[in-house]
Structures are given as structure tokens and as C-alpha cells.
């Protein structure tokens, strides 16, 4: 088990810390944190998983999207204590040590990113879509990504990236005995 403390000198006076257990990218973590700590801050500052980006703090942009038990969640408005007992996946948890996840490959192959700020949230929302619908239509992809904003692209290449990943995942399933 790993005990992680939020990065600061000492807890705020009078605010008791809570011990939570969260599985993050497959690794079980026991964490002591203030009840008011946001999940996004725990991930970025406490666990140093900086792929979870902070864009708006109001759930508008989706840059902070992570998966909680496979469901896309905007971590800027979820408390870390609400993740107690749950599994959290960040963009760092998509790839293995030797290969990219098909969603990541799709974004590379179809040029689905420009500055990259929105990309982690887009990829996690895409993964959740493909986990529940292996053959989405373009409209399905656009709907699934509607809570994630990109200020650089016209979304066309992002949609193409997700459809590329869907085709690759289907092909991999067909190749399995």
C-alpha cells in the first residue's frame, strides 16, 4: 500500500483528513486527504499524474475527464473522497509499457490533436464510448464527445481518430481465437 499526502506543508487548521482507498490505473492507493480535496488535484498534485488537465474548474471544458469505474467523470468537480472504493483511470493508464491504446494510436494516425490540452479528456471519453459501443456512428462519437471542448480543431479529425480506434479494436477482437 502507498500512503500519499497532498503536497502542502501541513493540513489546514481544523480540517480532519480522511483515509480513502482508490485504485488508480490498476494500482491500489491508500490516501489521506482533506474531504474538500478535488479528485483532479489529488491526481495532479498528490499522485503526479499530470495528464489530467485543468481547464475551467466548472465542468465546461472536459480537459479533466477521467474514468471512474469506466464512466467519464469531470474530476474538477468530484471530491477525492467520492472516489473511495472506486477504480480511476487517467490517460496515463491507457497505454501499456510497450504499446499505445488504440484510442491513442487513432489520435496519432488521424491527427486528432493539435496543442494536446484537451486530448487526455477526449481520449478517456472516447475509450468509455468504445467500451460500451464497439461500432459507433459518427453521430455517436460526436455525442459522446459533446462534453469536451477543443479550441484548436474543427473536431473532424478527433471524430476520425475515434472511428479509426473503433475499427482497430473490432479487428483485434476478430483476430482473437
N, C-alpha and C positions, 0 to 999 in steps of 0.2 A: 504494500500500500504506500501511497505517496501523500504526504501532507503538504498542501500548498497554501500559502498565505498571500493575501492581496498585497501588492507592492505599496507599502507606506510605512512610516516609522512606527506607529502604534495605532491600535483601534481608536476610533472616535470615542470620546468620553461618554460613558453611559450606554453605549450600544453593544449589547451582547453578541458574540459571534455564534453562529450555528455550524454544526458539523454536517456536511452533506456527502453523499456518495454518488458520483456521476461516472458513467463510462463515456470517455471521450476518445473517439477514433479507435475504439476497441480496447482501450486501456482503462482499467478501473482506477478512479482517483477518489481519495478521501480528502475533503477540502474544508477548511474552517474559514468562514466568511461572514461578513455582516449581512443581515437579512435584506438590506436595501441594495446590495451589490447587483448590478445588471449582469446577465449572462454574457453579454458582449465584452464587458470589462473583465470578467473572470477569464474568458478565453484569451483575450489580447494581452492583458497585463499579468494576470495570475499564472496562466499556463503558457504564455508567449506564443500563442497560435495567432499570428498577426494576419493570416489570410482572411479572417473575419473583419471586414472593413466597416468603419463607422462613417456614415454619410449625413444623416439628418437627425437622428435620435427621436424620430416621430413615426416610424414605420412607413414613411412615404417612398423611400428610395430602394429598399431591399438589399442594399450592399452588405448588410449584416446577417443575411439569411443563412441559417444553419438548419440541419435536420435534427429534430428531436423525435426519437422513435420512428424515424423515416418520414416525418411530416415537416414541411418547410415552416420555419418559425423565424420571425424577425427578432433577433437576440437583443436588440437595443431597447426593447420594451418588455422583456421577460426577465424576471428576477432569477438569479443563480439558484436560489433555494427551491424554485419551482422545478428545476431540473433534477432535484434529488430523486435517486432511484431510476433515472431515465438514461437512455443512450443518446449522446450528442455526436453528430458527425459534422466536421468542418471540412473546408476544401482540402486541408492537409491530409484528411483521411480518405480521399478518393483514390489516389494512386497507391500502388504497391511500391516496394523498393526497386523493382525492375521495370515497371511499365505504368503508363498513364491509364486512367479510367477512360472508356470510350467517349464519355462526355468531354473530357479534357482533350482527347485526340480530335474530336469533332470541332472544337473551338479552334484548334491549331490548323486543321486541314481546310476548314471553310472560312477562315479569317473572321471568326466570331468575336474578336476583341480588338480594341484599339488601345486606349490608355490602360485598361485592365482593372480599373477601380470597381466596376460593377460585376466583373467576371466571376468571382467566387460565389456571390449570391445567385447569379444566373445559372451557374453550373449545378449548385445544390437544388435549386428549384427544378432544373431540368432532370436531374437524377431522380427526384421524387416522382415526377411525371412518368418517366420511363419505367420506374419500378412498378407503377400501377397500370400503365398503358404502354405495352411494348411496341405498338404500331399507331402512334398518334398522327392525326392530320395536322396540316399547317395551322388550322384554326385552333386545335387543341393545344399546340405549342404556344401560340400567341396568348391564349387564355391563361395557361399555366404560368407564363412569364409576366403577366399583366401587372403584378405587384412589384416588379423590379424595373427600375429606370436605368436607361443608358443615355448619357448625354453626348456620346461620340458617334454612334452608328444610327442607321435607319432601321435597325433590328433585323433586316433581311438576312444578313449573314449569321446572326445569332440563331434565327429560326432554322436556317440551313444546317448549322452546326448540330442542333438537337436532332434534326431529321437524319443527319449522317450518323450520329451516335446510335439512334434507334435502329437503323439498318445494320450497323455493325453488331449490335447486341443480338438482333434476331439471327444474323448469320452465325454468330458464335453459338447460339442455342441449337441451331440446326446441325452444326458440326459436331455437337456432343453426342456420344452414343446413347 
